[in-house]
C-alpha cells in the first residue's frame, strides 16, 4: 500500500511539476520508506521500486542545506505520530502572518485549508519567506519550506522539486490532496522568488513581489520602512486585472480613521465608500475591510448594465455582533445595505466577528 | 422474501473483529447461495451487523494495521456482493448492445436493462417506467432538466427558487441557463435552526416563480424537508418542483406520486449501486413536451441529412449506448435494498443518527451544523461539524492516518452554504445502514484523541 501511494504521488509530482529536474541516470533512486539498503557512496537512497514510475527523484545533495537537514531529521524519526509532532513543531516556528499580507496574490491554490505565502528580498538580495495557514499540518509543511528556502539564492530555490517530501517519509502520512497543496506552495514560492529578482533588476531597489504576467501589468510595489512618514510603514500594492483598473488597494497602518488593522479605503468607488461609511456609522467596527471584487464577475448577467461595483468582500469586527448568531449578523449587514442591494449591488461576501472571536 | 443465512455465518457476525480471510471467503460462498441478507434482527445484532458481511470492502485494514471505519457515505456508498455479481454476470453472460440487435444476447441485455428501469420506477413509485430516464448521475439529470425543460420554458423575468444549501450540481446548471434565458435565481436562506426557512419560501413564491429546485435531505445540514408541502405551495402558484433526492432515496421511502414531484433526481452510486448511472424521474406530460438534450443514436426516430425526428421519452433523452451493466447493477442494488426494506433501513438509520449526534455533542468545543433534533425535527444520519481552533482537514487527516476512520473535510460541494455559515470548510461523518454503533464509538474515540492531540499543540 505504501509504495502504491508513493508512486501515485510521484506521478502527481512528475506530471505537474513545472520546473522539472534535469534527468539523472545513475544516482537517484526511488525511495521506499520501510526498507532500504544503504549505499555508502552516495547520500541518495536506494530501494526496490515496485512502481511504474520511471523518473528519478532529485538527490538530496541538490537541496538547499537547511532542507537537507530537515530531510535527515524526519528520516531519523520513524513513528508516524512522532513525525506529525515534528511537523507541528516546525509549524509553531512560523510567526503569524500580518493580515495585510493575506492577499489573493499570496494565497496558495488547491488547498482545502487557507495558506498564504509572502516573499520579499532582504538587503543581500536573498529571498525571505513568511507563511501562515489555518490548518496546523499545512502550517508545518509551509514552515519546512520557509525554513528550507529562506535566505537562499534564487537559482537554488527554483531548482528544488517537491520530490524531497517523499524523502521525509511524511508522504505516507499525508493525503494526495494535501500533497497537491504542498506542490502548489512550493511553486508559488518559486514563482515569487523569480518575480522578486526580476523586479529588483528592473527597479534596482528593495521590492515586494506581486502579480506579474497579466496584460495590464502595473507592478508598483514599494516598501518604504519608516522613511519620512513619521515612522509609519506604507505599502502600495496594485494588482492588475483584465479591463477594470479599479483594484488599487492602498493599505496604511495605524493612521487616522477607523480600524487599526490595515483598512482598505483607497481605490474604492462611490458605492464602496458608501458601504464603508454606512457600516462604520452603524456598527462602529474595530476592524473594517471592504474590498471591491467586481472584476471577478465582469461579464455576468448581474453585472451587465451597472458600472462595476457589484461584488464586495466585507470583513468586519464589531461589538454589535455579540450575542448574535451568524445568520443574524449577516441579516443585520444586509439590512443596513438594503438601498445598495436594490440599486445594483449584487453580492456581498461577509466575514462578521466580534472582537473576542478574532 | 427472507433468505436464511447459515448458522456459521451468524456466529461470525457477532464477532466483528474476526478478520481472517478464510472467514470472509466462507461468508462469500455462503452468500452466493442466497445473495440477500437475513432480515431477522435481534436486539444484540443490528441491521448494521447483519449486512456488513455483504460488503467485502469494509473488511480491510488501511495503513498496514488500522481497521477501516468508513463514514463517508454521503460522498458514495459501498456495494454489496449482489451488485458486484450482477455486474460481473452481465459482462460474463449476456453483454450486448441494447435496443438495436435481434439476437439472443441482445434481447437478454435489453430485457434486463428495461427491467432495471422498471425496478427504479417501482422503487420510487412512479406510475410508469417511461417516466424514468437513465443518466450518468444526478448532476447530468439536473442538467437535462435545465437545458431541455429550462431553456424552453424560462424567459426573462421568470424566477427560479433555490436554497443557499443546495449542492453545486443543483445550482450551477441553473446559473448557466438563467444567463441564457434572462431568468432570475432567488435563494432561500436558512432560519435560526439552520434549516431552509420555509416561511420565507412561502413569501418568495409568486406567479413569477416557474421552478423550485430543492433538496430532500441536505448533505451538510442533515435537514429533512417536507417536500409534499413544498410541492403543494409551489403548484399553487403554478411553479414546478425539481427534487434533489440524492441523499434521501438511498435512506428512506421516497414516493414520487405521494410527493407529487414534477422532477426528481438521484445517483446510483449513493444507493449501493455502481457509479456511472443515475436517473431523472419526470412526469410523463412534462417529459413529452421537452426537446432533446443530447443528440445521437437511440434517441431518434428517423434521421435525414438535414433534420431528424425524435423518439418518445424516455429514449428521447438517452442518446448513445447507455451504461447497460451499470443500470442492471442499479437494479440489483434496488433488489438488495428492497429485500431489507427501506422502512427498516430508515428506522435503523434514525437510531444511528441520534446516536451519532448525541455522542458528537460530547466533544469539547464542537459545533454541529444544521437543525437540532427533537420530537418534531428529524436529522439524517450525518453530521457536519467543526471543532474550535482546529482545522477540519487536520482532523480528517489524523483520523484517517492514525485511526483508519474515513470522514470528509472540505466544502462538500456546498460552497455557498459554507460562505453563508461563515466557515471555509467543515468535517463530515455520514452513515449508512451497514454502519454500526461500534463504528460511531470508534469514530468518537478517535475524534477525542485527535482533538486532544491538536489542543496540546496550541
Contacts between the chains, C-beta under 8 A, distances in Angstrom:
chain1	res1	chain2	res2	distance
A	1	B	62	7.4
A	1	B	63	7.0
A	1	B	64	7.0
A	2	B	64	7.9
A	80	B	401	6.3
A	80	B	402	7.1
A	81	B	402	6.5
A	84	B	398	7.2
A	84	B	401	8.0
A	84	B	453	7.9
A	85	B	457	7.9
A	88	B	457	4.9
A	92	B	457	7.1
A	112	B	393	4.8
A	112	B	409	6.4
A	112	B	410	5.0
A	112	B	425	5.8
A	113	B	391	5.2
A	113	B	393	5.1
A	113	B	394	7.8
A	113	B	424	7.6
A	113	B	425	7.2
A	114	B	424	6.1
A	133	B	391	7.9
A	134	B	391	5.3
A	134	B	424	7.1
A	135	B	391	3.6
A	135	B	393	5.1
A	135	B	394	5.1
A	136	B	390	7.6
A	136	B	391	6.8
A	136	B	394	5.5
A	136	B	454	6.4
A	136	B	457	6.4
A	137	B	391	7.8
A	137	B	393	7.2
A	137	B	394	5.0
A	137	B	397	5.9
A	137	B	398	8.0
A	138	B	391	7.6
A	138	B	393	7.3
A	138	B	394	7.9
A	172	B	63	7.7
A	173	B	397	7.9
A	173	B	401	5.0
A	174	B	397	7.1
A	175	B	397	6.2
A	175	B	400	6.9
A	178	B	393	7.3
A	178	B	397	6.7
A	300	B	179	7.4
A	301	B	178	6.9
A	301	B	179	5.0
A	301	B	182	7.6
A	325	B	192	6.4
A	326	B	421	6.0
A	326	B	422	4.7
A	327	B	189	7.2
A	327	B	190	6.2
A	327	B	191	7.8
A	327	B	192	6.3
A	327	B	194	7.7
A	327	B	420	7.9
A	328	B	192	7.8
A	329	B	422	8.0
A	330	B	420	7.3
A	330	B	422	7.7
A	349	B	419	6.3
A	350	B	422	7.5
A	351	B	422	6.6
A	352	B	422	6.9
